[in-house]
Amino acid sequence: MFPGASEYGVDISIDDAATDDLLTVSPDDVEAPPALTFSRNVFVPLTTACRYTCTYCTYFDAPGNASLLSLEEVRDICARGADAGCTEALFTFGDDPDERYTEIHEQLEAWGHDSIHTYLREACEVALEEGLLPHANPGDQTIAQMETVADVNASMGVMLETTAEVGAHAGPRRKEPGQRLRTLENAGRLDVAFTTGILVGIGETWRDRAESLLAIREMHERYDHIQEVIVQPVMNNERWSDGSPDLETMRRVTAMARVVLPEEISVQVPPNLAPARDLIDCGVDDLGGVSPITDDHINPDYTWPALRELEEIAASADLPLGERLPVYERFLPDDLRTDGFDGVAADGTAGADGGAEAANGGRDPTADREWISPTIRAALEADDEAGKRYRAVLRSETTAVSR
């Protein structure tokens, strides 16, 4: 059982033998993928207020200095993104602001909101109006908080980071692995296509890395909801000077991710942070969300590569490069998938082999799954410029890679 898991009602444990097996994996045990994908997005840093104070993070601002975008600012960012051909509005976040951020709460109240999640919902609706599909990362969430925003998001995400207690999370407001795992489980219970990942180099051991990847796999086996796993190195910045993992470490942990995760889950590395060219043969098949108009607000010191650079990375591995949507095609209903789709559809229920309802958050194992809401379906089907752009990207994705 991981630290804090039982406190947050998460029933999960990892077999020692499975961990030992995963620790023997090397890059020689995997192959390069058939193709690479990426998503064209805009970063929308909705708030920099965060209840956590992780020692490696430059994103959060102290009370009194934290920002909160207005809906007018959100609309402007999204409109510029749509004009640049983007399909995704990536809502970056500090976790739900705590009682220290009085100015943030006062501003939310003045705008008619009693929580950041109801405000996020309105911001996602603005993104949809401007022709972008929302992908929100609001950090740890209760099932009620996630339910507030799930139907206006094409997909959502949160980095698990690690299942270990590490000094980088130290302090009175530290991240709890159990709370992170609960958020992953909440997404599964709500049928939310989900992105997660591990953060490499924040003080975790190799065993911690293996257990973190196995925990993600366990959650996916219960709910069939993980669409991609990011393998991200911590990077030096104004708050972190303990260095980044070396290439050998990144190659080994990336190979571990590819071996342990089911084929339908993509393994992603961020090309502005990781040596992507040197990791493709370790099983990387996705280069993540890249923005042509906004900074990486999480890692502002590290500039996004241009599309030409992504093409060069793919060419260096002799692989085709395809653009994808923020929700992977396998989560779309049959009538919205392209004719060429031959991947693993996410319309079965994990646990139907005997895991039953307890393993699925009380869900009937034979019940139909609805991975996208009527709101997102309408956006994908709309006979407007945004809808045409989504469908063009979808056709591009499936001709480049089957997933």
NUPAKOL-538607 format. One line per 4 residues: number of its first residue (from 0); for each residue x, y, z of C-alpha. Coordinates in steps of 0.5 Angstrom, whole numbers. Layout:
N
NUM> X/Y/Z ~ ...
This chain:
403
0> 0/0/0 ~ 3/7/-2 ~ 3/13/3 ~ -3/16/4
4> -7/11/0 ~ -12/8/5 ~ -13/15/8 ~ -16/17/1
8> -20/11/0 ~ -15/8/-5 ~ -14/0/-5 ~ -8/-1/-9
12> -2/-5/-8 ~ 4/-7/-12 ~ 7/-14/-13 ~ 14/-15/-11
16> 15/-20/-16 ~ 12/-15/-21 ~ 17/-10/-19 ~ 23/-14/-19
20> 21/-16/-26 ~ 21/-9/-29 ~ 27/-7/-25 ~ 31/-12/-30
24> 28/-8/-36 ~ 33/-4/-41 ~ 32/-1/-48 ~ 35/-7/-51
28> 28/-10/-49 ~ 24/-5/-53 ~ 23/-3/-60 ~ 22/4/-64
32> 14/5/-65 ~ 11/5/-72 ~ 10/13/-72 ~ 10/19/-68
36> 5/24/-66 ~ 4/31/-63 ~ -2/35/-61 ~ -2/43/-63
40> -4/47/-57 ~ -4/53/-53 ~ -3/54/-45 ~ -8/57/-41
44> -5/58/-34 ~ -12/59/-31 ~ -9/61/-24 ~ -2/60/-21
48> -5/59/-14 ~ -3/53/-11 ~ -4/49/-4 ~ 3/46/-5
52> 10/48/-5 ~ 14/43/-9 ~ 21/45/-9 ~ 22/44/-16
56> 16/48/-19 ~ 17/55/-21 ~ 9/55/-23 ~ 6/57/-17
60> 6/64/-14 ~ 6/66/-7 ~ 0/69/-4 ~ -1/76/-6
64> 3/75/-12 ~ -1/69/-15 ~ -5/71/-22 ~ -12/69/-24
68> -14/70/-32 ~ -20/73/-33 ~ -25/70/-38 ~ -23/76/-43
72> -16/74/-43 ~ -18/66/-43 ~ -22/68/-50 ~ -16/72/-53
76> -11/66/-52 ~ -16/61/-55 ~ -18/65/-61 ~ -10/66/-62
80> -9/59/-62 ~ -15/57/-66 ~ -13/62/-71 ~ -6/59/-71
84> -9/52/-72 ~ -9/49/-65 ~ -14/44/-63 ~ -13/44/-56
88> -13/49/-50 ~ -9/46/-44 ~ -11/49/-38 ~ -5/49/-33
92> -6/50/-26 ~ -4/50/-19 ~ -8/45/-15 ~ -14/48/-11
96> -12/54/-8 ~ -12/54/0 ~ -14/59/5 ~ -8/63/4
100> -10/65/-2 ~ -15/70/0 ~ -15/75/-6 ~ -16/69/-11
104> -22/67/-7 ~ -25/74/-7 ~ -24/75/-14 ~ -27/68/-16
108> -33/71/-11 ~ -33/77/-15 ~ -34/74/-21 ~ -40/69/-18
112> -36/63/-16 ~ -35/59/-10 ~ -29/55/-13 ~ -24/55/-18
116> -27/49/-21 ~ -34/52/-23 ~ -30/58/-26 ~ -26/53/-30
120> -32/50/-32 ~ -34/57/-35 ~ -27/58/-38 ~ -27/51/-42
124> -34/53/-45 ~ -30/60/-47 ~ -25/55/-50 ~ -30/51/-54
128> -34/57/-56 ~ -27/59/-59 ~ -26/53/-63 ~ -21/49/-58
132> -22/42/-54 ~ -21/43/-47 ~ -16/39/-43 ~ -15/41/-36
136> -10/39/-31 ~ -13/42/-24 ~ -9/38/-20 ~ -12/33/-14
140> -19/33/-15 ~ -25/30/-11 ~ -30/26/-15 ~ -35/32/-14
144> -30/37/-17 ~ -28/33/-23 ~ -35/32/-25 ~ -36/39/-25
148> -32/40/-31 ~ -31/33/-34 ~ -37/34/-39 ~ -33/40/-42
152> -27/37/-43 ~ -25/32/-48 ~ -20/29/-44 ~ -16/31/-37
156> -10/30/-33 ~ -5/30/-27 ~ 2/28/-26 ~ 2/22/-21
160> 10/24/-21 ~ 11/19/-16 ~ 8/14/-11 ~ 14/15/-6
164> 14/20/-1 ~ 20/25/-3 ~ 24/31/0 ~ 22/35/-6
168> 14/35/-4 ~ 16/37/4 ~ 13/42/8 ~ 6/43/11
172> 3/43/5 ~ 6/37/1 ~ 3/32/-4 ~ 1/26/-2
176> 1/20/-7 ~ -5/17/-4 ~ -9/23/-6 ~ -6/23/-13
180> -8/16/-14 ~ -15/18/-12 ~ -15/23/-17 ~ -13/18/-22
184> -19/13/-20 ~ -24/19/-20 ~ -22/20/-27 ~ -24/12/-28
188> -30/12/-25 ~ -33/18/-29 ~ -30/15/-35 ~ -25/21/-37
192> -20/20/-42 ~ -14/21/-38 ~ -6/23/-38 ~ -2/22/-33
196> 6/21/-32 ~ 12/20/-27 ~ 17/26/-26 ~ 24/23/-26
200> 30/26/-21 ~ 26/29/-15 ~ 29/24/-10 ~ 25/17/-12
204> 29/11/-12 ~ 29/6/-18 ~ 24/2/-14 ~ 20/8/-13
208> 20/9/-21 ~ 18/2/-22 ~ 12/2/-17 ~ 9/8/-20
212> 9/6/-27 ~ 6/-1/-24 ~ 1/3/-20 ~ -1/7/-27
216> -2/0/-30 ~ -6/-2/-24 ~ -11/4/-25 ~ -12/3/-32
220> -13/-5/-32 ~ -19/-3/-27 ~ -22/3/-32 ~ -19/3/-38
224> -18/10/-38 ~ -11/12/-39 ~ -9/15/-46 ~ -2/17/-45
228> 4/17/-40 ~ 9/22/-40 ~ 16/21/-37 ~ 19/27/-35
232> 25/29/-33 ~ 26/35/-27 ~ 30/41/-30 ~ 34/46/-26
236> 31/53/-25 ~ 30/58/-20 ~ 28/54/-15 ~ 31/47/-17
240> 39/46/-17 ~ 39/39/-16 ~ 40/37/-23 ~ 37/33/-28
244> 37/25/-30 ~ 42/23/-35 ~ 41/20/-41 ~ 42/13/-39
248> 37/14/-33 ~ 32/17/-38 ~ 33/11/-43 ~ 32/6/-38
252> 26/9/-35 ~ 23/10/-41 ~ 24/3/-43 ~ 21/1/-37
256> 14/5/-38 ~ 14/2/-45 ~ 15/-5/-43 ~ 10/-5/-37
260> 4/-1/-40 ~ -1/-4/-45 ~ 0/-2/-52 ~ -6/2/-53
264> -3/7/-48 ~ 2/12/-51 ~ 9/14/-48 ~ 10/21/-48
268> 16/25/-47 ~ 16/33/-47 ~ 21/35/-53 ~ 23/41/-50
272> 25/38/-43 ~ 28/31/-45 ~ 33/29/-51 ~ 27/26/-55
276> 31/24/-61 ~ 35/19/-56 ~ 29/16/-53 ~ 25/14/-59
280> 28/7/-60 ~ 26/6/-52 ~ 19/6/-54 ~ 17/14/-54
284> 11/15/-59 ~ 8/21/-57 ~ 12/28/-57 ~ 6/31/-53
288> 3/38/-53 ~ 7/43/-57 ~ 4/51/-57 ~ 6/55/-63
292> 4/61/-60 ~ 5/60/-52 ~ 10/59/-47 ~ 11/52/-43
296> 8/56/-37 ~ 10/50/-33 ~ 18/50/-35 ~ 18/57/-38
300> 26/57/-38 ~ 25/51/-44 ~ 22/54/-50 ~ 18/49/-55
304> 21/46/-61 ~ 18/49/-67 ~ 14/44/-72 ~ 20/44/-76
308> 24/41/-70 ~ 19/36/-69 ~ 19/34/-76 ~ 27/33/-76
312> 26/29/-69 ~ 21/24/-73 ~ 26/24/-79 ~ 32/22/-75
316> 28/16/-73 ~ 25/15/-80 ~ 18/15/-77 ~ 12/19/-80
320> 10/25/-76 ~ 2/26/-75 ~ -2/31/-71 ~ -7/28/-66
324> -13/31/-62 ~ -13/32/-54 ~ -17/26/-54 ~ -15/20/-57
328> -19/16/-63 ~ -20/10/-59 ~ -24/14/-54 ~ -29/16/-59
332> -35/12/-61 ~ -35/8/-67 ~ -39/13/-71 ~ -34/18/-70
336> -28/14/-71 ~ -25/14/-78 ~ -25/8/-83 ~ -18/6/-82
340> -18/6/-74 ~ -15/-1/-72 ~ -13/1/-65 ~ -15/-2/-59
344> -22/1/-58 ~ -24/4/-51 ~ -31/2/-51 ~ -30/-5/-47
348> -30/-5/-39 ~ -24/-6/-35 ~ -25/-12/-30 ~ -30/-15/-34
352> -26/-22/-33 ~ -28/-22/-26 ~ -26/-16/-23 ~ -34/-14/-22
356> -37/-8/-19 ~ -32/-6/-13 ~ -26/-6/-18 ~ -30/-1/-22
360> -32/4/-17 ~ -39/1/-16 ~ -40/1/-24 ~ -44/-5/-27
364> -38/-8/-31 ~ -43/-10/-37 ~ -45/-2/-37 ~ -44/2/-44
368> -38/7/-43 ~ -39/14/-45 ~ -32/17/-46 ~ -34/24/-49
372> -40/28/-47 ~ -45/31/-52 ~ -42/37/-51 ~ -35/35/-54
376> -39/30/-59 ~ -42/37/-62 ~ -36/40/-62 ~ -33/35/-66
380> -39/34/-71 ~ -40/41/-72 ~ -40/44/-79 ~ -36/50/-77
384> -28/51/-78 ~ -27/48/-71 ~ -30/42/-73 ~ -27/41/-80
388> -20/42/-76 ~ -22/37/-71 ~ -24/32/-77 ~ -18/34/-81
392> -13/32/-75 ~ -17/26/-74 ~ -16/23/-81 ~ -8/26/-81
396> -7/22/-74 ~ -10/15/-77 ~ -6/15/-83 ~ 0/16/-79
400> -1/11/-74 ~ -6/6/-72 ~ -8/6/-64
